[in-house]
Amino acid sequence: MTELKTNEQFADDSSEQYEQSAIDKFISIILCRGDFAKQKLDAKPVSFFQLFRFATTCDRFMLSISALLAIFTGIGQPMICLIGGKLTNVFLLTKTFERNDTFWYQAYIYVYLYASIGITMVITTTIQYICAKNASLNITCTMRQEYMKSLLRQEAAWFDQQKTGTLTAQLNANIEKIKDGIGDKVGMILRGVTMFLTCVIIGFIYDWRLTLVMFGTGPISAALLSTMARQMEHSSSMQSNTDGRAAAVLEESIMNVKTVAACNAQETMIKRYAATLKACRKFALHAYAFAGFFDGLFFLVLYVFFAAGFYYGAYLYQIRIIMNPGYIFAVANLIMFGSYNLGVLSPHLMAVLNARVAAAVIYKIINRKPSFDSSSTDGMKVNEVKGEIEFQNVKFSYPKSKEHLVLNGLSWTAKPGDTVALVGHSGCGKSTSTGLLTRLYNCNSGAILIDGINICDINIHTLRNIVGVVQQEPLLFSGTIKENIRLGKLDLTDQEIIDACKIANAHDFINKLSEGYDTMIGAGGIQLSGGQKQRIAIARTIVRNPRILLLDEATSALDAESEVIVQNALKKAFVGRTTIIIAHRLSTLRDSNQIIVLDKGQVAEIGTHKELCNNKDGIYASLVKSQQFEAQQKPTSPPVEELPLETFHRSNTRDSRNSSGYGIMSSFTRGSIMSGNVTCVSIPEKSTEITVELNGKKKSKPKGLWQLYTNCHGNYGKMIIALLVSFLRGLELPLFVLIFDLTFVVFAQAKLESVLERILPIAIIYIALGIACLIVIFSATFTFGWTAECVVDSLRLRAMRNMLYQNAEYFDTPSTSTAVTVTRISVDAQTLKRSRSANDANFDNIVAILVLVTIAVIFNWPVGLLAVKSPVTHFDADIDRKYNAEVNKCALKQIVTGQLALEIVEQIRTIQLITGEEHFHRLYVQTIEDLLYLQKKSSPYEAILFAVTSSFMFFSDMISYAAGIALIYYGYSLPQEIFTASWSIATSGWALIMVSGCLNTFVMASPASNSLFRIINTGSDMNSVDDGLRPAITGDVQFNKIKFSYPTRPQRNVLNGLNLAAYAGQTVAVTGPSGSGKSTVIALLERFYRFNSGQLTLDDNSITKISLRYLREQIALVGQEPILFSGTILENILLGTTGKTLSDVREACKIANIIDFIETSPKGYDTEVGEHGVQLSGGQKQRIAIARALVRNPKILLLDEATSALDAECERTVQQALDAASSGRTCITVAHRLSSIQHADQIFFVENGKVVEEGTHQELVEFDGKYADLIRKQDLSS
């Protein structure tokens, strides 16, 4: 194996280019392609033999058997020409036929040979195909495993420079190309080359002079194919790269569909996707043009040599050097047969070339050596850890901003068992410190020590088991709650899981679920609120029992009451453990042994809460002051339990009485409004179901490939032209048969001295047919390729558009989750593109078969009908039905495999932090091995189908000649009629072989077509988004007795008679426990879901009657977890807007307190944010999201924990700005940090889906109810 590259050499893989080798350049120049010799490729194609790098001994044995049998069948196939020549000679030399027993016995010898060789060909071809197919499946299965294993071991710095959509597209599309290129296609190439060589050798045996004249087709064909291949390498490589970028756009759009919808950015993302598809299409058209031109040129050469061969053969016959005219037909047929099969190898050769390029991309990932390997066994395995942490002059910058030091000489120490808090402005390096401590990144200089040992000397898995992390954005995985917690430690007992959940304050809400700990969450089941997800994430960390605990805003999603309970539980659970807390909510840090204030990547202040507060001019003291509540009157109200329920509502607004009811679960919550951050632990069997019923509407019967041709809107012109040209192309073989029949007549009837004269016009006709082939084949290949690209790209755009306009409930269904949808669009589109191209390209063969059969029936109807209705045809159809059934099962399983791969790549950092690489790799291996089993189960059917089809000529000749000889013998038909009819049937077999080469593509296309059109045809808001009222909006919002349950949990009311009002210009706050329905209020306002009953009005207009697009123009949403898209800061802020200027953007950025950061960056507003905004800190992302909301100048501003990711100072600044910005607009805020809502005009305390307290901050404090209790827990002055 070649030596792996170092990490430095892979510093910028995405921009790495390769020059061709000296030999490649030399060949390019001698082939008159010096321009291509200077070009560089984004991925250097691997050698042919490197494609089999992952083949086992068994695979190599099967490939060897396959290769030998392919050669054997290549030798056997030309026997049909040899037998045909012998039989033709019998026809030409026999003078009388009727009741001629000699003719009968001489002719029937060859009929028996047809049968015996045909059966032998079927058996050997079946074995050859099965061996090749199974070996290719094994190799690509291993390749998938190695690719995923390599991804799981890469460091975070590398992922920062990648796009997950591109990585998964490479896995799905490129592996399929490799499988296509190393399986039966290699056998087809070997067989085709062997056929040609065998034909030439037999031709030399018959007559070396005539064979020598026609032999030139071989070298010229090889040169043409070589030139075509090299011309297409660059186009294929560029097409693969561009297609990966298109996949990345699709993925981030669908995976963040709610953010796209809230910003009215559907058309923006569609235009971005269309642009990448257009760029990809340009390279594909280059490839089609080259393929069509060289393919057509090949047939011109073929017919020129064919004409020369017959003319020269007639000359040799006339001068009596050749005594038997059948030899001329034998040699001509042999060379024609061999050359024809050599010429039609171009698609198979293209498949191998595409596989070489695809393998280069895959191997580039597999070969990459990370700077530190998370799967490595190197390093110390520390058993006893006290927990002392020391940062020694640590400097660090992110790979894409190397000039900007995030940490600039950071030094601090944490003693064993201490609780240390890191505080500071957003972007000061707090979360970066945790990334370095867990070795997601390595520091540029300096050192981090645990118990005096440099963490670089500790084994990475050991280190990550020592250090437990609870992140700011809790990431769970699709599967059961129990499975999610068990990811922390795989050998947990059920009781240990329950104990951990009790500590994390999660046990009670889990028990209230109908399935308890076995409840499916995420893409495979119900979704949880942000607080509920956070508590499960904490439980997952608790079970790991780490010596060092990192809490990166770990309780930010919890309400104050839950936060206190969890904080107390964590204190008990981690007594004696070192705890590092990063938090903006300073009330959680009061009891820390040490608080470290960071500023510009360095320690600015250090001390206890009390010590730092005493420094009135210090940074920390100012942060504390910003989060303290204003002085309030001492509560004088009686205890809560002494008050009747009615007195809880202290309001001077309209009636907001509550109806009774109980709701516990929120399927649509923080963490799911603006993002889908759930990946896959286990795939439930039901998720493999592609056919689903939505809204009680039964799906129409699948229409298969037919709908691919009836949905070509905007491309019918191209398709009709392509079909017409292809129809003309399909007449080639019938014309060839008719010309061949004329040739037979000349040799059968012409006098010896006039043979040469009569054959000349026929030779000219052959050349004319070649010229027509050049024009028609080029036109057909290009127009069909162009049509296929345009049609499938159009379908991809339609699918994406329809999904972006779907309601949120569509994606809550397991079989239509965002991950499944992305996989289906990507995989199905690739399958259909290959199928559409193959189907269209084979239209000419279908035309040829139909015309040839018609000619056979016209010349001799018994022979024609008997060949068509032969038992072989019925056997083929029966096998085809069984094969289709197996392929449908494979298609279903392939969706699951793609979904799992996508979700692993999406959440790979979380997997690394919980040391789950091995578990997820094992899970992925199990899934693809299940798929492998199904694919292998279908391969015998595919092999038999291919073998029978490719050997069809032997059986058709056997049947047609057996019947024809009898008809001639008994005087019912003339020899010429039988010859023409039989030759027509035999030639149709050539066309049938071409169709059989694409059989697998055809079969796979039908389920792919049904799957993609289900996505396209599913009802959405696409056509009604502009329907409805467009009233002038002032901002009055009224919830009146709203009841709501999520479609996946219809028996649970999340909102249970909610009454809530916000009036124009008011700032209204909604607070309460996690899962109480707060974020559901925002989801209903955005019309992500439809409520069950009640009234939701906007300025007295029912919200359901207002135009959806217009509604979202009036409303801006900022969620807790900010979602940014690949592109620049400016593109993200202007997402979905029209007519906004740079000055509008600057004003919004000034209000959001992000303008200084942007304008001091080297590229300013053109700074790339990276995929998911990875180049920015959490606070910076949030402020850009706020700017994105403000630039819209909305009438209603929805803030769902919008400032939770900001540091105290930024929060104060932004809060002041938002207060100013709320002038003239309604502002509805969901918050757990109560200091941020104390100035709200009205505060609603929601519990179990209904309002239990309401009033101003002062009124609720005086009331001394649940809100006041939370105030006391969060007030830093207490």
Sequence and secondary structure as in RCSB ss.txt:
>XXXX:A:sequence
MTELKTNEQFADDSSEQYEQSAIDKFISIILCRGDFAKQKLDAKPVSFFQLFRFATTCDRFMLSISALLAIFTGI
GQPMICLIGGKLTNVFLLTKTFERNDTFWYQAYIYVYLYASIGITMVITTTIQYICAKNASLNITCTMRQEYMKS
LLRQEAAWFDQQKTGTLTAQLNANIEKIKDGIGDKVGMILRGVTMFLTCVIIGFIYDWRLTLVMFGTGPISAALL
STMARQMEHSSSMQSNTDGRAAAVLEESIMNVKTVAACNAQETMIKRYAATLKACRKFALHAYAFAGFFDGLFFL
VLYVFFAAGFYYGAYLYQIRIIMNPGYIFAVANLIMFGSYNLGVLSPHLMAVLNARVAAAVIYKIINRKPSFDSS
STDGMKVNEVKGEIEFQNVKFSYPKSKEHLVLNGLSWTAKPGDTVALVGHSGCGKSTSTGLLTRLYNCNSGAILI
DGINICDINIHTLRNIVGVVQQEPLLFSGTIKENIRLGKLDLTDQEIIDACKIANAHDFINKLSEGYDTMIGAGG
IQLSGGQKQRIAIARTIVRNPRILLLDEATSALDAESEVIVQNALKKAFVGRTTIIIAHRLSTLRDSNQIIVLDK
GQVAEIGTHKELCNNKDGIYASLVKSQQFEAQQKPTSPPVEELPLETFHRSNTRDSRNSSGYGIMSSFTRGSIMS
GNVTCVSIPEKSTEITVELNGKKKSKPKGLWQLYTNCHGNYGKMIIALLVSFLRGLELPLFVLIFDLTFVVFAQA
KLESVLERILPIAIIYIALGIACLIVIFSATFTFGWTAECVVDSLRLRAMRNMLYQNAEYFDTPSTSTAVTVTRI
SVDAQTLKRSRSANDANFDNIVAILVLVTIAVIFNWPVGLLAVKSPVTHFDADIDRKYNAEVNKCALKQIVTGQL
ALEIVEQIRTIQLITGEEHFHRLYVQTIEDLLYLQKKSSPYEAILFAVTSSFMFFSDMISYAAGIALIYYGYSLP
QEIFTASWSIATSGWALIMVSGCLNTFVMASPASNSLFRIINTGSDMNSVDDGLRPAITGDVQFNKIKFSYPTRP
QRNVLNGLNLAAYAGQTVAVTGPSGSGKSTVIALLERFYRFNSGQLTLDDNSITKISLRYLREQIALVGQEPILF
SGTILENILLGTTGKTLSDVREACKIANIIDFIETSPKGYDTEVGEHGVQLSGGQKQRIAIARALVRNPKILLLD
EATSALDAECERTVQQALDAASSGRTCITVAHRLSSIQHADQIFFVENGKVVEEGTHQELVEFDGKYADLIRKQD
LSS
>XXXX:A:secstr
      TTTTTTGGG  EE  HHHHHHHHHTT HHHHT EESS    TGGGGTT  HHHHHHHHHHHHHHHHHHH
HTTHHHHHHHHHHHHHHH S  TT HHHHHHHHHHHHHHHHHHHHHHHHHHHHHHHHHHHHHHHHHHHHHHHHHH
HHHS HHHHTTS HHHHHHIIIIIHHHHHHHHTHHHHHHHHHHHHHHHHHHHHHHH HHHHHHHTTHHHHHHHHH
HHHHHHHHHHHHHHHHHHHHHHHHHHHHHHTHHHHHHTT HHHHHHHHHHHHHHHHHHHHHHHHHHHHHHHHHHH
HHHHHHHHHHHHHHHHHHTTSS  HHHHHHHHHHHHHHHHHHHTTHHHHHHHHHHHHHHHHHHHHHH   SS TT
   SB        EEEEEEEE  GGGTTS SEEEEEEEE TT EEEEEESTTSSHHHHHHHHTTSS  SEEEEEE
TTEEGGGB HHHHHHHEEEE SS  EEEEEHHHHHHTT TT  HHHHHHHHHHTT HHHHHTSTTGGG EEGGGS
B   HHHHHHHHHHHHHTT  SEEEEESTTTTS HHHHHHHHHHHHHHTTTSEEEEE S GGGGTT SEEEEEET
TEEEEEE HHHHHH TTSHHHHHHHHHS        S  GGGS GGGGB  SSS            SS TTTSS 
  EEES   GGGG     BTTB      TTHHHHS  TTTHHHHHHHHHHHHHHHTHHHHHHHHHHHHHHHHHHS
 GGGHHHHHHHHHHHHHHHHHHHHHHHHHHHHHHHHHHHHHHHHHHHHHHHHHHTS HHHHHSGGG HHHHHHHH
HHHHHHHHHHHHHHHHTHHHHHHHHHHHHHHHHH HHHHHHHHT HHHHHHHHHHHHHHHHHHHHHHHHHHHHHH
HHHHHHTHHHHHHTT HHHHHHHHHHHHHHHHHHHHHHHHHHHHHHHHHHTHHHHHHHHHHHHHHHHHHTTSS H
HHHHHHHHHHHHHHHHHHHHHTTHHHHHHHHHHHHHHHHHHHS  STTTTT SB       EEEEEEEE  TT T
TS SEEEEEEEE TT EEEEE STTSSHHHHHHHHTTSS  SEEEEEETTEEGGGB HHHHHHHEEEE SS    
SSBHHHHHTTT  S  HHHHHHHHHHTT HHHHHHSTTGGG B  GGGTTS HHHHHHHHHHHHHTT  SEEEEE
STTTTS HHHHHHHHHHHHHHTTTSEEEEE S GGGSTT SEEEEEETTEEEEEE HHHHHHHTSHHHHHHHHH 
TT 
